Amino acid sequence: MINIADLYYQSNLKKTMKNLILIIITYFFCFNAYSQISFKNGYFITNEGKKIECQIKDNNWSNTPSFFTYKLSENGEELNNNITTIKEFGIKNESKFIKTTVQIDQSNDDLRFLSTQRNPEFKKQEVFLEVLLEGEANLYFYKTNKFTRFFYKKNTADIEQLIFKRYYTRAQITKENIYYKQQLTNSLGCNKITDKDIKMVDYNKKKLTSFFLKYNNCKNPSSVKSIYKKKDRDAFNLSIRPGINNSSLFLTNNTLGLTATDVDFDNQTSFRLGLEAELILPFNIDNISVILEPTFQSYEATQQTENFIATVDYTSIEVPLGFRYSFHINDTSDLFLNVSFIVDFPNGSSNIQLETDDFNTSRDLDLKLSTSFATGIGYRYKNKFSTEFRLFTDRDIINDTSSLRITDYKTLSFIVGYSFF
């Protein structure tokens, strides 16, 4: 005997596999079409002192680079330059890197691998340092997968590391060597800078840049030549996301003593409202993020068959949790792709009601917590406004153990968004 449930789940598995294959193909297509990181106007200076105007590939480096890709013209060949052949490069008005040889503390910043020594573990290296600020005192930045370091240079003195180190004591207690604050006190004194100012300086870009800017403005405001600061992408976005759902429901039914009947409810358009939290992960040039979007949605429909009238009243809170991959087109525009796993919580009063034509017999079918997947493709402007099309895989929403009562709920959404945080 043919089991309708087996046939249904086999069919649903095939549909899911087709959807997943479609998602993979879409990702590869979009990656090939849009994954090119933009080239921006820049320059480099050779070891011989020759300055070359060019276009530099903006990788939005999370770690300090040792090489870069450039083109001599917009349609020119992509070439590479590295630390052995040049002494400086930069993207105009955004970033500047200089080659220098410095003593760098090699201690790991990861709490799992902290050193048991309080003092820095220096090693002499030739590296690129990112220029954060130039003036009477310059501030530089260097980062690897293991550690983050800041350096400074005052007037004609050599570039020196600002010392900050976490370490373990013999009792495995975490302590901090904050000698950089003593360095600031010794080297960057000014009548407008107090001990409290130095005490409040944390070992990060924002605090140190603010302090060095205050020092330079105090000593000689005209000495501040430039601040190289590429606009950071927000690490966290909170967006309101209203939209339109186009949904349908298919029901295979054998209730009320009737023979099995398929009910194909009409496509219905309804309003949906979501609140999305997006956490941008700190790697791969800030284009991978985790998204969570609790969403209110509803679906109502009525369909009449030869034997009965079926009515659906379905409202729920969907909770999609997934990943987003963004393709940065330029400074203002991104394309993105989403893949989400969705848990759907129906309202307690949601149900499917079946009544015979003469209304003598009726049955309410309760709806259950259900799951599905979704993939979306969208566009974001200035990291504020967005639009997205989202396709959901089918889900069975009926709370019934009978193999002869099965639902197939499908949705396509058009979503607009505004990020207010």
Secondary structure, 3 states (H helix, E strand, C coil): CCCHHHHHHHHHHHHHHHHHHHHHHHHHHHHHHHCCCCEEEEEEEECCCCEEEEEEECCCCCCCCCEEEEECCCCCCCEEEECCCEEEEEECCCEEEEEEEEEEECCCCCHHHCECCCCCCEEEEEEEEEEEEECCEEEEEEECCCCEEEEEEECCCCCEEECCEEEECCCCCEEEECHHHHHHHHHCCCCCCCHHHHHCCCCCHHHHHHHHHHHHHHHCHHHCCEECCCCCCCCEEEEEEEEEEEEEEEEEECCCCCCCEEEECCCEEEEEEEEEEEEECCCCCCCEEEEECCEEEEEEEEEECCCEEEEEEEEEEEEEEEEEEEEECCCCEEEEEEEEEEEEEECCCCEEEEEECCCCCEEEEEECCEEEEEEEEEEEECCCEEEEEEEECCECCECCCCCCCEEEEEEEEEEEEEECC
